[in-house]
Amino acid sequence: MALRSCEECPGTNDCAADNLHPILGRVFALWAGGTRDKFEILFALPEEDEELLEKYDYRTSKPCWTKAALMTLADEIVARIAADPESDLQQATRDVMSMGRDAFARFPWNLPDLVDQAPALHQAVLLRCEDGEAVEAQLSRRAFVNICKTVTYG
């Protein structure tokens, strides 16, 4: 099960989601660091990011932004797990999802896809972890989907 791409996806090298994903990672990091103003975030991004945003802006659809956002959330969850494997994974996931929802609120992604694609996102997290089985034992797909529902719908 993979994260959904847009219908016109040209593939990895030209995929808008794959190219925008690192930018959203930097946006997430800025947001997590306390930068909340959209202009401060934009000015904090390197020039290369601005060039990529301009390059992909005309052909980036909501599914592209959504896939980029979901890949970023998966990366952040994996980073939290790697940083503290003994932490409460459900709470760490909830924190990442909530922060991502807020950090990406001004981007044209589809927040309900957080629920619709939760099983694929869960799988992406497990595949990126060193010990996916141990993570799954603490963060089942069902628990993950429920976290996504709570973050999306309250």
C-alpha positions in Angstrom: 0.0 0.0 0.0 1.6 3.3 -1.1 0.7 6.9 -0.5 -1.5 8.3 -3.3 0.0 10.3 -6.1 -1.8 12.6 -8.5 -3.2 11.2 -11.7 -0.6 12.9 -13.8 2.4 12.0 -11.7 5.5 12.0 -14.0 7.4 9.8 -11.6 10.1 10.2 -8.9 12.5 12.7 -10.5 9.8 15.1 -11.6 7.1 14.2 -9.0 6.1 17.5 -7.4 5.4 15.7 -4.1 8.9 14.1 -4.0 10.4 17.5 -4.7 8.3 19.5 -2.3 8.6 17.0 0.5 12.0 18.3 1.8 10.6 21.8 1.8 7.7 20.8 4.0 10.3 19.1 6.2 12.0 22.4 6.7 8.6 24.2 7.2 7.8 21.6 9.9 11.1 22.1 11.6 10.6 25.9 11.6 7.1 25.5 13.0 8.4 23.1 15.7 11.1 25.7 16.5 8.5 28.3 17.2 8.4 30.2 13.9 4.7 30.6 13.1 4.4 33.6 10.8 4.1 32.5 7.2 6.3 35.2 5.9 9.0 34.5 8.5 8.9 30.8 7.4 9.1 31.8 3.7 12.1 34.1 4.3 13.8 31.4 6.4 13.7 28.9 3.6 16.8 28.8 1.4 16.7 30.2 -2.1 16.7 26.7 -3.6 13.4 26.0 -1.9 11.9 29.1 -3.3 13.0 28.1 -6.7 11.5 24.7 -6.3 8.2 26.2 -5.1 8.1 28.4 -8.2 9.0 25.5 -10.5 6.3 23.2 -9.2 3.7 25.8 -8.3 1.9 25.7 -11.6 1.6 21.9 -11.8 1.2 21.0 -8.2 -2.3 19.7 -7.3 -3.8 19.0 -3.9 -2.9 15.3 -4.1 0.8 16.4 -4.6 0.8 18.6 -1.6 -1.0 16.0 0.4 1.5 13.3 -0.5 4.4 15.7 0.4 2.8 16.5 3.7 2.2 12.8 4.6 5.7 11.8 3.7 7.0 14.6 5.9 4.8 13.4 8.8 6.1 9.9 8.3 9.7 11.2 8.4 9.0 13.2 11.6 7.4 10.2 13.4 10.3 8.0 12.5 12.7 10.7 13.7 10.9 10.8 17.0 11.0 7.1 17.4 14.7 7.0 16.5 15.5 9.8 19.0 13.6 8.1 21.9 12.6 4.5 21.2 11.3 4.2 24.8 8.9 7.1 24.5 5.1 6.7 24.3 4.8 6.2 20.5 1.1 7.0 20.4 1.6 10.3 22.1 4.7 11.1 19.9 2.6 10.3 16.8 -0.3 12.4 18.1 2.1 15.3 18.7 3.7 15.1 15.2 0.3 14.8 13.5 -1.1 17.8 15.4 2.0 19.9 14.7 1.9 18.9 11.0 -1.8 19.8 10.8 -1.0 23.3 12.1 2.3 23.8 10.2 0.8 22.8 6.9 -2.6 24.6 7.4 -1.7 27.3 4.8 -0.6 24.8 2.2 -3.2 23.4 -0.2 -3.1 19.8 1.1 -6.2 17.8 1.9 -6.3 17.2 5.7 -9.0 14.5 5.5 -6.5 12.4 3.5 -4.7 12.0 6.8 -7.5 9.6 7.7 -8.1 8.2 4.2 -4.4 7.4 3.7 -3.7 6.5 7.3 -3.1 2.8 6.6 -0.6 3.6 3.9 1.0 6.3 6.1 1.3 3.7 8.9 3.0 1.3 6.5 5.4 4.1 5.4 6.4 4.7 9.0 7.0 1.0 9.7 9.1 0.6 6.5 11.3 3.6 7.5 11.9 2.3 11.0 14.9 0.1 11.9 12.6 -2.3 13.8 9.2 -2.0 12.3 7.8 -5.0 14.2 8.7 -3.4 17.5 7.1 -0.2 16.5 4.0 -1.9 15.3 3.7 -3.7 18.6 3.5 -0.3 20.3 1.6 1.6 17.5 -0.8 -0.7 15.8 -2.5 0.3 12.5 -5.8 0.7 14.3 -4.3 3.0 17.0 -2.6 5.0 14.2 -5.8 5.4 12.3 -7.6 6.5 15.4 -4.9 9.1 16.1 -5.3 10.4 12.6 -9.1 10.6 13.0 -8.7 12.5 16.3 -6.2 15.0 14.9 -8.3 15.5 11.7 -11.8 15.7 13.2 -11.2 16.5 16.9 
